[in-house]
Amino acid sequence: MRRKKIYLDFAATTPVDPRVLRAMMPYFSQKFGNSASLHSLGQEAKIKLEECREKIAKMISAEIPEIIFTSSATESNNLALKGIAFANREKGRHILISEIEHESVLKTAEWLKGEGFEVEKIKVDSYGLVDLDDLKKKIRRETILVSVIFVNNEIGTKQEIEKIGKICKERGVIFHTDAVQAFGKVLIDVKKMQVDLLSASSHKVYGPKGAAFLYCRKGIKITPLLHGGGQEFALRSSTVNLPAIVGFATAAEICHKEMKRETERVEKLRNFFVQQILSQIKGSHLNGHPEKRIPHIVNFWFEGIEGESLVLRLDMEGICISTGSACSSFSLEPSHVLLALGLKPWQAHGSLRFSLGRKTQKEDLIFTIECLKKIVEDLRKISPFKLKK
Amino acid sequence: MIPYNKKVLEHFRHPHNFGKMKNPDAVGKAGNLVCGDVMYLYLKIGKNKKNEEIIKDVKFETLGCAAAIATSSVITDLIKNKKIEDVFDFKSSEIIKELGGLPPQKIHCSLLATEALKEAIYDYFKKKKRKIPEKLQKEHERILKQKEILEKKYRKNE
């Protein structure tokens, strides 16, 4: 048994960067003040909070008060969808989302249906790119919101966000994007991209769990989910989780500084990995777009194999990966994202996601490919479906 | 990750009696590609000293999750050398007991193995042109019907 674990699930979560942890430490027991308190300890916290807000705002070319800190991207997505729906229901009750949204958008939209809203889905092509003509066709006078995931968490396909932003702007529809897998990995300019709302999370960018934000453009009407002390411009009452937010801002800053170098490095590794898998493992296929994709996420399907078996066998070798989305592991249903691309259910069941990160080295990938090759062979020996020669 | 116990993982990692059987006396197919679990069970029927029909040899081929593979493996152990009439009404609870339990959401996987066994016995009786017991006939029809429902559900992705 190998002692060292090979973690290839960075799209699920990332380890906290030691520099981030150091930056957070004083805010637990020394500078523990409540940012809503008037005294100096509180004011010290308030100043730090606003400093973090400014850092994040600058990274996406937003104004400082347009950043609302939340506890998770799920909360940000809930606030975006429910908040916009309830604040704008006099204007209309029609909402558009893509077919390949994360559960936190999908399930929120489904819930809104029960509250009297109409939800329609925008089609994607076989690579997972939103069909822009379908989007144009489906926007109507009553449409109040369009929500499209920036980078899909399962397949890594990156949307043409600027084009979607332009279409929404021209038609006067509010545009939200779940940018959880994009933030910190690609440059985001909400002004240029004409995005009205954007969600991002700390624990995907080497920050702690428990911090996230929603960018909400000035002038957009939004209803809060949490009422109380009026924190976060009265849009998200709750005592501010300053240690986590400090961690988030520090982590995001590091990602931004190292983005160019890290993107190039991961891209090179990813290309090597894809090329090796496709050439060394017969009956393997790449899911998602061949070019318009984020460097760190790749998804394959293997003929004659079931994903959970593969994940478990790899785990026995110390390799951590996901099948479809980590959240789907308990649902037993084939991934809605892969089905939307037109994959057949058994192809979706045989799909695996590998996500690379800061700690990934070439030798980890070489070892993974070796194990994968052997395990796929083993499982195919057990499977009734043999590869066609 | 779904928490499997050691015994399940052991069967999953080193399954018993897997592979295709040459000239089987009966084959039972269960499951569906749509749900990602498919099992083929092969039987060789022989006779014991009392001249009763027994399962002389058994092999399986399974595409599926760890629970599906482990239950496939364990059922081959449990039915080998047993009289046909004794495994006729094999309960999936026996498999689960033998494995020392399965995670709740994986309990249904054990049905794959018992269904494959029932289908194999059905196949044997049919080949031998014997009268098929009513219970087995009903099970056979239920399995077919279930398959149809599932296939319909995902037809658009066919």
Interface residues (C-beta under 8 A of the other chain):
Chain A: G304 I305 E306 G307 E308 S309 V311 L312 R313 D315 M316 S329 F330 L332 P334 L339 G342 L343 K344 P345 W346 H349 G350 K381 I382 S383 P384 F385
Chain B: M1 I2 Y4 L9 F12 R13 P15 F18 G19 K20 L33 V34 C35 G36 D37 V38 M39 Y40 E61 T62 L63 G64 C65 A66 A68 I69 Q105 Y154 N157 E158
